[in-house]
Amino acid sequence: MPRRKPRPTHKPTGTTPKEVPNTPDRISKLPDDILHHILSFLPLKEAGRTSILSHRWIHVWVSMQGLRFYTDEFTNCGPDKFISYVNAALPYRSKQDLQVFKTFLLNDSPTNLAASTRWITHALMNDVRVLHIIIRSKSSGENVILPRPMLTSQSLEELGLFSFRNVNITSPNVMSLSQLKTLSMQQMDINSAFMETIISGCQRLENLNLHYCWITCSSISSRVLRNLVVENCEIQSLWKNNFYICTPNLLHLRFNLNILYASYHHGQLKHDFRNLKLDVPNLKSLILDGCWVASEPGAVSFFLRHSPLLEKLTLICSKGTGFWMDMDPANQPSDLCFQCKNLTSVDLVCLQSDENIEKLTEVLMRNGIANVNLTVGVWWFGDDSLKMLSDVLYWVHGQMLNEDLEQVTDEEEWVTDEEEWVRDEEEWFIDEQEW
């Protein structure tokens, strides 16, 4: 007879449902602040769906302190569907302070404008601190009236106004944002009245970021500003009169213009920096960007002569198209001298090969700068003030590109339809001749 196997003395560990240990739900026991941080990485719709997980999660989403209603998940939604979703989502919000709120101001119709105004008012009533508004308009140059609660909020610390096309913000009669420290604008028409209203109504404004704006005012004057970004803006005053940057307490400046001032000379454009006036004696950090940086050492020296306490300098040399020419006479010895005792090294970024880099390096070293760190290729800024707005800016540029592609597609379809119409007309003419 075969010998039987001995009976095991230990209890077998199987995988049957009865023997699976009842592991505790550690994630649900986390504090609300940590759960809000986890949900912030999810699309807004997915974050809202977590309310069906358990009783613990019902109130987690509605108490989130950051809401964004402009992301790619709403790109394919029509205006009516998008408005219905936001109108249905906001009433579930518990009445507590909001940290961040980002949405549209739909200026394309009175109905949509009234709906988006209610969203912004809802956020302001919950003492929102960071408010980013993307203005949707029908065409470029439209007048936009901002909701009145946005102009008198006592909780706003950061305000962003972005547009797909250049729009004109109607200058408000009253503007009082006592806590506002950061203001960012893109594709806005900024006239003298609007700039004066901003400076007088925002007494604590420390950071001013202007991107692709049409600037018609004659100056940016403030004793409170600490950081100023002027990126790819069209400054109309530089073409006719002087443009004055009077910010005595400014610490960081990023100046990115491809043309400061240009005048025609024998069919070509030439640069002139004499119409730009600077009062930045306490400047510590400076970033200059444009096709003129490598070809105009005198322009670089112009900024450095007005920044005697400069400690950090970054020069980004983008290659020009060859259409520009220097002023006559340009780059005189007196124009290439500056004195920055605290500046020992320079970060020189060349996005493409440029024969003018040697000349620029020579001017820098001749004025006491021993180290010139040359980088060729793409440049990423670490702690630059543009980084905090990258999510909005990249999304807006992506949407602008999509609109341009759709317009090109519509034009191509229109051309195809016209060709077919011409072809049908020719066939009809031949048939008529045969008849």
Summary of the structure (lengths in Angstrom):
residues: 435
radius of gyration: 29.4
end to end distance: 109.1
largest distance: 115.1
contacts: 1223
relative contact order: 0.06
helix: 36%
strand: 23%
